[in-house]
Amino acid sequence: MIKSYQTHFNSTPSLISLLELIKPVTWFPPMWAFLCGVVSVGALNSNNTILILSGLLLAGPLVCGMSQAVNDWCDRHVDAINQPERPIPSGRVSAGWGFLTGITMSAISILFAFYLGNLIFIATIIGVLAAWLYSLEPIRLKRSAIFGPGIVAICYEGLPWFTGAAIFTISLPNNEVLIVLTLYALGAHGIMTMNDFKATKGDKLLGINSLPVMLGSKPATLVACLIMLFPQLIVISLFYFWGSLILAIMLAVCVLLQFLSMIYLIRDPEKNTPFFNMTGVLLYIAGMMLSANGLYLMN
């Protein structure tokens, strides 16, 4: 267990180091999910450009960037083992600056969301709180193989999709949109579990009970794949019953190709995860956008 969160301010870090701290590479999933929300309510047009760009800024650089800074500050002891090249353990950003970045971006995110509407404001508060609860002692939800990946999946896929829809509907999106975004958020639990493979060594030492730590590599991969597949199969069934046969077939093709990619992944999870990220995960998010278009065409 991490016993201390003392912070120290050393010299001012470079902008490059601070940018690395908030991990731009991680911004794409919530920004994509936000766009899925926009598409699902038929709001992707030039008249909404400013509002769409504002939502993308909130979902990616602000909230997701904030969550990365918070996680890096809380995880600096773990990263010293798993990723010593990260800004804080490498000494390029002091712990104090990491904490200050997380706090400042939390406040900016909430303030920015306030001007985008009540539902967006509430969703952003939930996302910011989730980021802190995920990493911060004594709660530290990331210690749980269920709640850890689950809360990340909700914040990376569910909340941004909801935000993208709600920012234009003013009230709650319709039930079909809520059901589909919830299912894709549940399926993303499996994707988040696969991200735990790179941190297995440090997780074992510091008592983080990720699925790879608890079950071992191949069993954890199998569970993660099943978690990804089942919600998508439900989405396919729903679109079939909603009368969107062509879309259901297209989604089924995506899932079939994912399944083939999963077979290859399970043979050697550590080695083949990058390949799966470029194939299986890409097909998953393609299915998200196909579903978003299907929801729009239904209404």
C-alpha positions as CSV (number, residue, x, y, z in Angstrom):
1,M,0.0,0.0,0.0
2,I,1.1,3.5,-0.7
3,K,1.4,5.2,2.7
4,S,2.4,8.7,1.8
5,Y,1.3,11.4,-0.7
6,Q,3.7,14.0,0.4
7,T,4.4,16.5,-2.4
8,H,7.5,18.5,-3.1
9,F,8.0,21.4,-5.6
10,N,11.3,21.5,-7.3
11,S,12.1,23.5,-10.4
12,T,9.4,24.4,-12.9
13,P,9.0,21.5,-15.3
14,S,9.2,22.1,-19.1
15,L,6.0,22.3,-21.1
16,I,7.0,19.1,-23.0
17,S,7.2,17.2,-19.7
18,L,3.8,18.6,-18.5
19,L,2.3,17.6,-21.9
20,E,3.7,14.1,-21.5
21,L,2.2,14.0,-18.0
22,I,-1.3,14.5,-19.4
23,K,-0.7,11.9,-22.1
24,P,-2.2,13.2,-25.3
25,V,-2.2,9.6,-26.8
26,T,-5.0,8.7,-24.3
27,W,-7.4,11.5,-25.4
28,F,-8.6,9.8,-28.5
29,P,-11.0,7.3,-26.9
30,P,-13.2,9.8,-25.0
31,M,-13.1,12.3,-27.9
32,W,-14.3,9.5,-30.2
33,A,-17.0,8.5,-27.8
34,F,-18.1,12.1,-27.6
35,L,-18.4,12.2,-31.4
36,C,-20.5,9.0,-31.2
37,G,-22.8,10.8,-28.9
38,V,-23.1,13.8,-31.3
39,V,-23.7,11.5,-34.3
40,S,-26.3,9.4,-32.4
41,V,-28.6,12.4,-32.0
42,G,-28.0,13.7,-35.5
43,A,-26.1,16.8,-34.4
44,L,-22.9,16.4,-36.5
45,N,-23.2,19.4,-38.8
46,S,-21.4,22.7,-39.5
47,N,-23.9,24.7,-37.5
48,N,-22.7,23.0,-34.3
49,T,-19.0,23.3,-34.9
50,I,-18.2,25.5,-31.9
51,L,-20.2,23.4,-29.5
52,I,-18.7,20.2,-30.9
53,L,-15.1,21.5,-30.6
54,S,-15.9,22.7,-27.0
55,G,-17.1,19.2,-26.1
56,L,-14.0,17.6,-27.7
57,L,-11.8,19.9,-25.7
58,L,-13.7,19.0,-22.5
59,A,-13.6,15.2,-23.1
60,G,-10.0,14.9,-24.3
61,P,-7.4,17.5,-23.2
62,L,-9.3,18.7,-20.1
63,V,-11.0,15.8,-18.3
64,C,-8.9,12.9,-19.8
65,G,-5.7,15.0,-19.4
66,M,-6.6,15.8,-15.9
67,S,-7.2,12.1,-15.1
68,Q,-3.8,11.2,-16.4
69,A,-2.1,13.8,-14.3
70,V,-4.0,12.6,-11.2
71,N,-3.2,9.0,-12.0
72,D,0.5,9.7,-12.5
73,W,0.8,11.6,-9.2
74,C,-1.0,8.9,-7.3
75,D,0.9,6.1,-9.1
76,R,4.4,7.6,-9.0
77,H,5.5,4.8,-6.7
78,V,4.1,2.1,-9.1
79,D,5.5,3.9,-12.1
80,A,8.9,3.9,-10.5
81,I,8.7,0.1,-11.0
82,N,6.6,-0.2,-14.2
83,Q,7.4,2.9,-16.1
84,P,10.4,4.8,-14.6
85,E,10.7,6.9,-17.7
86,R,7.4,8.7,-16.9
87,P,7.7,12.4,-16.0
88,I,7.3,12.1,-12.2
89,P,9.5,9.1,-11.3
90,S,12.1,10.3,-13.8
91,G,12.3,13.6,-11.9
92,R,11.3,15.7,-14.9
93,V,8.1,16.8,-13.1
94,S,8.1,17.0,-9.3
95,A,5.3,15.3,-7.2
96,G,4.2,18.8,-6.2
97,W,3.8,19.9,-9.8
98,G,2.0,16.7,-10.7
99,F,-0.5,17.3,-7.9
100,L,-1.0,21.0,-8.8
101,T,-1.6,20.0,-12.4
102,G,-4.3,17.5,-11.4
103,I,-6.1,20.0,-9.0
104,T,-5.9,22.9,-11.5
105,M,-7.2,20.9,-14.4
106,S,-10.0,19.4,-12.3
107,A,-11.2,22.9,-11.5
108,I,-10.9,24.1,-15.1
109,S,-12.8,21.1,-16.4
110,I,-15.7,21.7,-14.0
111,L,-15.8,25.4,-14.7
112,F,-15.7,24.9,-18.4
113,A,-18.5,22.3,-18.3
114,F,-20.7,24.7,-16.3
115,Y,-21.1,26.8,-19.4
116,L,-22.1,23.8,-21.6
117,G,-25.3,23.0,-19.7
118,N,-26.5,21.3,-16.5
119,L,-26.2,17.7,-17.7
120,I,-22.7,18.3,-19.0
121,F,-21.8,20.0,-15.7
122,I,-23.1,17.0,-13.7
123,A,-21.4,14.4,-16.0
124,T,-18.1,16.3,-15.7
125,I,-18.2,16.4,-11.9
126,I,-18.8,12.6,-11.9
127,G,-15.9,12.1,-14.3
128,V,-13.5,14.3,-12.2
129,L,-14.5,12.6,-9.0
130,A,-14.1,9.2,-10.6
131,A,-10.6,10.1,-11.7
132,W,-9.6,10.9,-8.1
133,L,-11.4,7.9,-6.6
134,Y,-9.8,5.6,-9.1
135,S,-6.2,6.5,-8.0
136,L,-6.3,8.1,-4.6
137,E,-5.8,6.4,-1.3
138,P,-7.5,5.1,0.7
139,I,-10.3,4.4,-1.8
140,R,-8.1,3.6,-4.8
141,L,-10.7,1.8,-6.9
142,K,-7.9,0.6,-9.3
143,R,-7.1,-2.1,-6.7
144,S,-10.3,-3.9,-7.7
145,A,-10.3,-6.0,-10.9
146,I,-14.0,-5.1,-11.3
147,F,-14.4,-1.5,-10.2
148,G,-11.0,-0.3,-11.5
149,P,-11.4,-1.1,-15.2
150,G,-15.2,-0.5,-14.9
151,I,-14.9,3.1,-13.7
152,V,-12.3,3.8,-16.4
153,A,-14.6,2.3,-19.1
154,I,-17.5,4.4,-18.0
155,C,-15.4,7.6,-18.0
156,Y,-13.7,6.8,-21.3
157,E,-16.7,5.6,-23.3
158,G,-20.0,6.0,-21.4
159,L,-19.8,9.5,-20.0
160,P,-18.3,11.1,-23.2
161,W,-21.0,9.5,-25.4
162,F,-23.7,10.7,-23.0
163,T,-22.1,14.2,-23.0
164,G,-22.0,14.3,-26.8
165,A,-25.7,13.5,-27.0
166,A,-26.9,15.5,-24.0
167,I,-25.1,18.7,-25.1
168,F,-27.5,18.9,-28.0
169,T,-30.7,17.3,-26.6
170,I,-30.7,19.5,-23.5
171,S,-32.7,16.8,-21.7
172,L,-31.7,13.2,-21.3
173,P,-31.1,11.4,-24.6
174,N,-33.7,8.8,-25.6
175,N,-33.7,5.3,-24.2
176,E,-32.1,3.6,-27.2
177,V,-29.1,5.9,-27.0
178,L,-28.7,5.4,-23.3
179,I,-28.9,1.6,-23.7
180,V,-26.4,1.4,-26.5
181,L,-23.9,3.7,-24.8
182,T,-24.2,1.7,-21.6
183,L,-23.5,-1.5,-23.4
184,Y,-20.4,-0.2,-25.1
185,A,-19.2,1.2,-21.8
186,L,-19.6,-2.2,-20.3
187,G,-17.7,-3.9,-23.1
188,A,-14.9,-1.4,-22.7
189,H,-14.2,-2.9,-19.3
190,G,-12.4,-5.7,-21.2
191,I,-10.3,-3.2,-23.2
192,M,-9.2,-1.5,-19.9
193,T,-8.4,-4.9,-18.4
194,M,-5.9,-5.5,-21.3
195,N,-4.2,-2.3,-20.4
196,D,-3.2,-3.8,-17.1
197,F,-0.8,-6.3,-18.6
198,K,1.9,-3.7,-18.9
199,A,1.8,-3.0,-15.2
200,T,1.7,-6.5,-13.8
201,K,5.0,-6.4,-12.1
202,G,4.4,-3.3,-10.1
203,D,0.8,-4.2,-9.4
204,K,1.9,-7.5,-7.7
205,L,4.3,-5.6,-5.5
206,L,1.9,-3.0,-4.4
207,G,-1.3,-5.1,-4.0
208,I,-3.3,-4.0,-7.0
209,N,-5.6,-6.9,-7.8
210,S,-5.9,-6.5,-11.5
211,L,-7.3,-9.5,-13.5
212,P,-3.8,-10.4,-14.9
213,V,-2.5,-10.4,-11.3
214,M,-5.3,-12.5,-10.0
215,L,-5.9,-15.0,-12.8
216,G,-2.7,-15.0,-14.8
217,S,-2.1,-13.7,-18.3
218,K,-4.1,-16.1,-20.5
219,P,-7.2,-16.6,-18.3
220,A,-7.4,-12.8,-17.7
221,T,-7.2,-12.3,-21.5
222,L,-10.0,-14.7,-22.1
223,V,-12.2,-13.0,-19.5
224,A,-11.5,-9.6,-21.0
225,C,-12.4,-10.8,-24.5
226,L,-15.7,-12.2,-23.3
227,I,-16.5,-9.0,-21.5
228,M,-15.9,-7.2,-24.8
229,L,-18.0,-9.6,-26.9
230,F,-21.2,-10.0,-24.9
231,P,-22.4,-6.4,-24.8
232,Q,-21.7,-6.1,-28.6
233,L,-23.8,-9.2,-29.2
234,I,-26.6,-7.6,-27.3
235,V,-26.2,-4.4,-29.4
236,I,-26.4,-6.5,-32.6
237,S,-29.6,-8.2,-31.3
238,L,-31.2,-4.9,-30.4
239,F,-30.6,-3.3,-33.8
240,Y,-32.0,-6.5,-35.4
241,F,-35.2,-6.2,-33.3
242,W,-35.3,-2.4,-34.0
243,G,-35.5,-3.2,-37.7
244,S,-32.0,-2.3,-38.7
245,L,-31.0,-5.6,-40.3
246,I,-28.2,-4.1,-42.5
247,L,-26.6,-2.4,-39.5
248,A,-26.9,-5.6,-37.4
249,I,-25.0,-7.5,-40.1
250,M,-22.3,-4.9,-40.3
251,L,-21.8,-5.0,-36.6
252,A,-21.7,-8.8,-36.7
253,V,-18.9,-8.6,-39.2
254,C,-17.0,-6.3,-36.9
255,V,-17.5,-8.7,-34.0
256,L,-16.5,-11.7,-36.1
257,L,-13.2,-10.0,-37.1
258,Q,-12.6,-9.1,-33.5
259,F,-13.1,-12.7,-32.5
260,L,-10.4,-13.8,-34.9
261,S,-8.1,-11.2,-33.6
262,M,-8.9,-12.4,-30.0
263,I,-7.8,-15.9,-30.9
264,Y,-4.4,-14.6,-31.9
265,L,-4.2,-12.4,-28.8
266,I,-4.9,-15.3,-26.4
267,R,-1.9,-17.3,-27.8
268,D,0.5,-14.8,-26.3
269,P,-1.2,-11.9,-24.6
270,E,1.9,-9.8,-23.7
271,K,3.4,-10.2,-27.1
272,N,0.2,-9.8,-29.2
273,T,-1.6,-7.0,-27.3
274,P,-0.2,-4.3,-29.6
275,F,-1.6,-6.2,-32.6
276,F,-5.0,-6.5,-30.9
277,N,-5.0,-2.8,-30.1
278,M,-4.6,-2.1,-33.8
279,T,-7.2,-4.6,-34.9
280,G,-9.7,-5.7,-32.3
281,V,-9.9,-2.4,-30.4
282,L,-10.2,-0.5,-33.7
283,L,-13.0,-2.8,-34.8
284,Y,-14.7,-2.2,-31.4
285,I,-14.7,1.6,-31.8
286,A,-15.7,1.3,-35.5
287,G,-18.8,-0.6,-34.2
288,M,-19.5,2.3,-31.8
289,M,-19.7,4.8,-34.6
290,L,-21.7,2.4,-36.8
291,S,-24.2,2.1,-33.9
292,A,-24.2,5.8,-33.4
293,N,-25.2,6.3,-37.1
294,G,-27.8,3.6,-36.7
295,L,-29.4,5.3,-33.7
296,Y,-29.6,8.6,-35.7
297,L,-31.2,6.9,-38.7
298,M,-33.8,5.3,-36.5
299,N,-35.1,8.7,-35.2
